[in-house]
Amino acid sequence: MNVGFDFINNKLIIRIDGDIDHHTCDEIRSKIDNEIMRRNPKDIIFDMKNVNFMDSSGIGVIIGRYKLVMAKSGVAAMINVKPQIQRVYDICGLKKIIPIYENEIQAVKNI
């Protein structure tokens, strides 16, 4: 599991490489929170291109980071979401609060 970051137009792109589950969520959460504190982005974009599995712990990570930026009037988005992640995303109702875009260009432009 690896987490990488890019910073574009005051938006933090969070690139997660690996599963987001109860085994990895603490490390992922910590890395993202440290980067949010360091960069202070207005918005965040989760790049899910290399995520093949996400359980309820992963949903907690996503929602928690969404709440961090929302408290500063920011927004969160997701890109490159695979069908198996999309299914979990739809079931838990995340689509009502965190939009999904096909790619980084669309997300950066629209949020």
C-alpha positions in Angstrom: 0.0 0.0 0.0 1.3 3.4 -1.0 -0.2 6.9 -0.9 1.1 9.7 -3.2 0.1 13.3 -3.6 0.0 16.1 -6.1 -1.1 19.6 -5.6 -2.9 21.4 -8.4 -4.8 24.7 -8.2 -5.1 24.4 -4.4 -6.5 20.9 -4.8 -4.8 17.9 -3.2 -4.8 14.9 -5.4 -4.5 11.7 -3.3 -3.3 8.7 -5.2 -3.9 5.5 -3.3 -2.2 2.4 -4.5 -3.6 -0.7 -2.8 -6.6 -1.9 -0.9 -8.3 0.4 1.6 -9.4 -1.9 4.4 -9.0 -2.4 8.2 -5.4 -3.5 7.7 -4.3 -0.3 5.9 -6.8 2.4 6.9 -4.8 3.8 9.8 -1.7 4.3 7.8 -3.6 5.8 4.8 -5.6 8.1 7.2 -2.4 9.3 8.9 -0.5 10.0 5.6 -3.5 11.9 4.2 -4.1 13.9 7.3 -0.4 14.9 7.5 -0.5 16.1 3.9 -3.7 18.0 4.4 -2.1 19.8 7.5 1.1 20.5 5.5 -0.5 21.8 2.3 -3.9 23.1 3.6 -5.8 22.4 0.4 -9.2 23.8 -0.3 -10.4 20.6 -2.0 -9.3 17.0 -2.2 -9.5 14.5 -5.0 -9.1 10.8 -4.4 -7.6 8.9 -7.3 -8.8 5.4 -7.0 -7.1 4.0 -10.2 -5.0 1.5 -8.2 -7.6 0.5 -5.6 -9.2 -2.9 -6.2 -10.9 -3.3 -2.8 -12.4 -1.0 -0.2 -14.4 -2.1 2.9 -16.3 -0.1 5.5 -13.0 1.1 7.1 -12.0 2.6 3.8 -15.4 4.4 3.6 -14.6 5.8 7.0 -11.3 7.1 5.7 -13.0 8.8 2.7 -15.8 10.4 4.8 -13.4 11.6 7.5 -11.2 13.4 5.0 -14.3 14.8 3.3 -15.4 16.3 6.7 -11.9 17.9 7.1 -12.1 19.8 3.9 -15.9 20.5 4.3 -15.2 22.3 7.6 -13.1 24.8 5.5 -15.8 25.1 2.8 -13.9 22.7 0.5 -15.2 19.7 -1.4 -14.0 16.2 -2.1 -14.2 14.2 -5.3 -13.2 10.8 -6.6 -11.7 9.8 -10.0 -10.8 6.6 -11.8 -13.3 4.5 -9.7 -13.4 0.9 -10.7 -16.8 -1.0 -10.8 -16.2 -2.9 -7.6 -15.4 0.3 -5.7 -18.3 2.1 -7.4 -20.7 -0.6 -6.1 -19.5 -0.1 -2.5 -19.7 3.7 -3.0 -23.3 3.5 -4.3 -24.5 1.1 -1.5 -23.2 3.3 1.3 -24.6 6.5 -0.2 -21.4 8.4 -0.8 -22.5 9.4 -4.3 -24.9 11.9 -2.6 -22.0 13.9 -1.0 -18.8 13.1 -3.0 -19.0 13.3 -6.8 -17.1 11.0 -9.1 -15.4 12.3 -12.2 -13.8 10.2 -15.0 -10.4 11.7 -14.7 -8.2 14.3 -13.0 -8.8 17.0 -15.6 -12.6 16.9 -15.2 -12.3 16.9 -11.4 -9.9 19.8 -11.2 -12.0 21.8 -13.6 -15.4 21.1 -11.9 -14.6 21.4 -8.2 
